[in-house]
Amino acid sequence: MEGFLISLSAVAIAEIGDKTQLLTLVLAARFARPLPLIAGIFAATIVNHALAAGAGLLIASWLTPEVLQWTLGISFVAGGVWMLIPDKFDEVSGGASRFGPFITTTIAFFLAEMGDKTQLATVGLAARFDDLVIVAAGTTIGMMIANVPVVFLGDAAAKFLPLQLVRGAAAAIFFALGLVTILEALGVV
């Protein structure tokens, strides 16, 4: 349960103000059809994060436990630093909308999530908790928690979110994960 809750929390907070959340805002404005957008976000995220969690498990199997702990600890601290850097977003090309809201959202969201903070966090969390299903479920639900309100509230929600505070909270979670993992590697915890 710990892996699920940490995965859900870390990704839900990290996603706020992220480029995929900005993509959600653009798609919501373009299509104004919430259900296909939500279904597309879910489909893209579950596939993307299941693949990322699988990669995390594969990486964990290649490394010794000591090297894995140090690698994860440093990765989580680096992720915390990355969380403090605001994302920039390049709008989806206008031609993509010819496929309709579900297909456009699924493709655009899947591609936007490649190499994204939350995808890389999923790799690290799966390696840390050694559970593809729990981590992928947690990170996917975290993405939905962060993105579904944007589909319905759009610009109104973006104006009231203190993004600097949210980025700080996400960074703090990743710093804490990194610190705990490094302390475990040192045998302190």
C-alpha positions in Angstrom: 0.0 0.0 0.0 2.9 2.3 0.7 4.2 2.1 -2.9 0.7 2.8 -4.2 0.2 5.9 -2.0 3.6 7.3 -2.5 3.4 6.8 -6.3 -0.1 8.4 -6.4 0.9 11.4 -4.3 4.3 12.0 -5.9 2.8 12.0 -9.4 -0.4 13.9 -8.6 1.6 16.7 -7.1 4.4 16.6 -9.7 1.9 16.8 -12.5 0.5 20.2 -11.5 1.9 22.7 -13.9 3.6 20.0 -15.9 3.6 20.0 -19.7 1.1 17.2 -20.0 -1.3 19.1 -17.7 -0.8 22.1 -20.0 -1.5 19.8 -22.9 -4.7 18.8 -21.2 -5.7 22.5 -20.9 -5.1 23.0 -24.7 -7.1 19.8 -25.6 -10.0 20.8 -23.3 -10.2 24.2 -25.0 -9.9 22.7 -28.5 -12.5 19.9 -28.1 -14.8 20.8 -25.2 -15.7 17.1 -24.9 -14.6 15.9 -21.5 -15.3 12.2 -21.6 -13.2 11.4 -24.7 -10.4 13.5 -23.3 -10.4 11.8 -19.9 -10.5 8.4 -21.6 -7.6 9.4 -23.9 -5.5 10.6 -20.9 -6.2 7.4 -19.0 -5.4 5.1 -22.0 -2.1 7.0 -22.8 -1.1 7.1 -19.1 -1.8 3.5 -18.2 0.2 2.2 -21.2 3.0 4.7 -20.8 3.4 4.2 -17.0 3.1 0.4 -17.2 6.0 0.5 -19.7 7.9 2.9 -17.5 7.3 0.7 -14.4 8.4 -2.3 -16.4 11.6 -0.5 -17.3 12.1 0.3 -13.6 11.9 -3.3 -12.7 14.2 -4.3 -15.5 16.8 -1.7 -14.4 16.5 -2.9 -10.8 17.2 -6.5 -11.9 20.4 -5.5 -13.6 21.9 -3.6 -10.6 23.1 -4.9 -7.3 20.9 -3.8 -4.4 23.6 -1.3 -3.2 24.1 0.3 -6.6 20.3 0.4 -7.1 19.8 2.2 -3.8 22.5 4.8 -4.6 21.2 5.2 -8.1 17.6 5.7 -6.9 18.6 8.0 -4.1 20.5 10.3 -6.5 17.8 10.0 -9.1 15.1 11.1 -6.6 17.2 14.1 -5.5 17.8 15.0 -9.1 14.1 14.7 -9.7 13.4 17.0 -6.8 15.7 19.6 -8.4 13.9 19.1 -11.8 10.5 19.6 -10.1 11.6 23.2 -9.3 12.1 24.0 -12.9 8.9 25.2 -14.6 7.9 23.3 -17.8 7.5 24.9 -21.2 4.9 23.5 -23.6 4.8 23.3 -27.3 1.2 23.1 -28.5 0.0 20.0 -30.4 0.0 20.5 -34.1 -3.3 21.7 -35.6 -3.5 18.7 -37.9 -3.8 16.2 -35.0 -7.4 17.2 -34.3 -8.6 15.5 -37.5 -8.5 12.2 -35.5 -11.1 13.4 -33.0 -10.7 14.0 -29.3 -10.0 10.5 -28.0 -7.3 9.5 -30.6 -5.7 12.9 -30.6 -5.6 13.0 -26.8 -4.2 9.5 -26.5 -1.5 10.0 -29.0 -0.5 13.5 -27.9 -0.6 12.6 -24.2 1.4 9.4 -24.7 4.1 11.3 -26.7 4.2 14.3 -24.3 4.7 11.9 -21.4 7.8 10.3 -23.0 10.8 11.4 -21.0 8.6 13.6 -18.8 9.2 14.0 -15.0 6.3 11.8 -14.1 7.3 9.0 -16.5 10.9 9.0 -15.1 9.5 9.1 -11.6 7.4 6.0 -12.4 10.6 4.2 -13.5 12.3 5.1 -10.2 9.3 4.3 -8.1 8.9 0.9 -9.7 12.5 0.1 -9.1 12.2 1.3 -5.5 9.0 -0.6 -4.6 9.6 -3.6 -7.0 5.9 -3.7 -8.0 4.8 -2.9 -11.6 1.1 -3.0 -10.9 1.0 -1.0 -7.7 3.3 1.7 -9.0 1.6 2.0 -12.4 -1.8 2.1 -10.8 -0.7 4.7 -8.3 1.0 6.9 -10.9 -1.9 6.6 -13.3 -4.5 7.5 -10.7 -2.2 10.4 -9.7 -2.2 11.6 -13.3 -5.9 11.4 -13.4 -6.3 13.3 -10.1 -4.2 16.1 -11.5 -5.6 16.2 -15.1 -9.4 15.4 -14.8 -10.1 18.7 -13.0 -8.3 20.6 -15.8 -10.6 19.0 -18.4 -13.6 20.4 -16.6 -12.3 23.6 -15.1 -9.7 24.6 -17.7 -8.4 28.2 -17.4 -10.3 28.9 -14.2 -8.2 26.4 -12.2 -4.9 27.4 -13.7 -5.4 31.0 -12.5 -5.8 30.0 -8.9 -3.1 27.4 -8.4 0.1 28.6 -6.7 2.4 26.7 -9.1 5.6 27.7 -7.3 4.2 26.2 -4.0 3.0 23.1 -5.8 6.4 22.6 -7.5 8.1 23.1 -4.1 5.8 20.4 -2.5 6.6 18.0 -5.4 10.3 18.7 -5.0 10.1 18.1 -1.3 8.5 14.7 -1.8 11.3 13.7 -4.2 14.0 15.1 -1.9 12.5 13.0 1.0 12.4 9.9 -1.2 16.0 10.5 -2.2 17.2 11.1 1.4 15.4 8.0 2.7 16.9 5.9 -0.1 20.4 7.2 0.4 20.1 6.7 4.2 19.0 3.1 3.5 22.1 2.7 1.3 24.3 3.9 4.1 22.6 1.5 6.5 21.3 4.3 8.7 17.6 3.5 8.2 
